[in-house]
Amino acid sequence: MPDQERMARLPKVDQVLARPEVAGLMPELPRSLVVAGVREVLDGLRNRLLAGEDLPPAELEPANVAAAAAAAARRRARPSLRPVVNATGVVVHTNLGRSLLAERALERLIALNRTYTNLEYDLDAGRRGSRYVHATALLRELTGAEAALVVNNNAAAVYLALQTLAAGREVIVSRGQLVEIGGSFRIPDVMARSGAILREVGATNKTHLRDYEQAIGPDTALLLKVHTSNYAVVGFHQEVPLAELRALADRHGLPLMEDLGSGTLVDFTPYGLPREPTVLEALHDGADLVTFSGDKLLGGPQAGIILGRAELVERLRTNPLNRALRIDKLTLAALEATLELYRDPAAALEAIPTLRMITTPYQELRRRAAALARRLRRLKLARLRVELLDGESRVGGGALPLAAPRTRLLSLAVEGMSPTRLERALRANDPPIICRLEDGRLLLDVRTLLPPDGAVIARALARLAA
């Protein structure tokens, strides 16, 4: 068919806009967005016709073109950052936003962003104050640290400390602690950017106190211990305890810093999880500075928390670089509300979603999985198969790498769909449902499902398996 005849089969923009499928969007979406959706569909059809593709007549029917244009307009209106259902069982899932905020933190965020606040205003003195006073008092109260400072993430906290205390001088680190964190950021790279000079000691699997002792010289500025929170070395392995490094640092008049990465205020061993050094232990064992994340095991917003000796923290606070790394009022509001919960440890375990998910007992997960399976079976979808089985969850976020808490899984199958195709279809749902593909099965881990998620999953499967 000649090009002109093929093009003549395409409806005009005005024709599509007049269709009820599209015109009905005008009250809810901007006209420019609707027009863009229409043009997107028509341009796509036109390009396929020009390429010689023989399109089915039904695809060019005005009603079908209008339905496709309406869908395109809705896609354009959809936010880029949006909610998803986390059925992976990875609690602190970096790709899915890490920790969920506690209700108290969410309420505080709303309350303090609907009005003006005393962000940098001293109410007692009636003059300008500091934004850093709001969370630091709580951090000192909870940890016993002399001083505290909060920046925008833990990489920034480490960078600020190294740049302030060791620019142009040596920092001694065990070779086995030169970790890489998310996004291919590595401790040696952060150190190089800070201007500090890396002096690595020991071997990958074993570092002795004498290795640090022999490396100390006139250019040494700092001893740095990095907790390998995102991996573990097992077998023939040894590292120097922080308390021994404290004694060595004292003999040579050097500051000692520990980067905990995923720092925690909670001991997880009573819940059957591997031991993780807590922030309080690091301070007790003698670290002059301790840095850790606010949005991992702490369960708060993204932040880098620095605790330690008042004189060192003040040097970091007054470094001009700190202004580029400072946190805003949203982070401060959520962090302060989260920290308040830690005044009652039992309440924190229940109120902070990250802690609640990590410590949920297996029997409770078994009950939830059975309830969700019953809900899906009541749909009476002949093509849907639901099976319950045991499995393992992950803490995630570069924390507790050896932890694999027992969990309960739903294995889903839809007749006529491969597991890969089903996973893709659930991921395309609105909201997207993110699952696991393991050993040829599509799995949902109930540990990370929220109460409303069961209804979302049921609706998606009803549509796919009907």
Secondary structure as UniProt FT lines:
FT   HELIX           3..8
FT   HELIX           13..18
FT   HELIX           20..23
FT   TURN            24..28
FT   HELIX           31..50
FT   TURN            51..52
FT   HELIX           57..60
FT   HELIX           62..77
FT   STRAND          85..86
FT   STRAND          90..92
FT   HELIX           94..96
FT   HELIX           103..111
FT   TURN            112..113
FT   TURN            119..120
FT   STRAND          121..122
FT   TURN            123..126
FT   STRAND          127..128
FT   TURN            131..132
FT   HELIX           133..143
FT   STRAND          147..151
FT   HELIX           154..166
FT   TURN            167..168
FT   STRAND          170..174
FT   HELIX           175..177
FT   STRAND          180..181
FT   HELIX           182..184
FT   STRAND          185..186
FT   HELIX           187..194
FT   STRAND          197..201
FT   HELIX           209..215
FT   TURN            218..219
FT   STRAND          220..226
FT   TURN            229..230
FT   HELIX           242..252
FT   STRAND          256..261
FT   HELIX           269..271
FT   HELIX           279..284
FT   TURN            285..286
FT   STRAND          289..293
FT   TURN            297..298
FT   STRAND          304..308
FT   HELIX           310..317
FT   HELIX           321..325
FT   HELIX           329..341
FT   TURN            342..343
FT   HELIX           345..351
FT   HELIX           353..359
FT   HELIX           362..377
FT   TURN            378..379
FT   TURN            382..383
FT   STRAND          384..392
FT   STRAND          394..396
FT   TURN            397..398
FT   TURN            401..402
FT   STRAND          406..414
FT   TURN            415..416
FT   HELIX           419..427
FT   STRAND          433..434
FT   STRAND          436..438
FT   TURN            439..440
FT   STRAND          441..445
FT   HELIX           446..448
FT   TURN            451..452
FT   HELIX           453..465
//
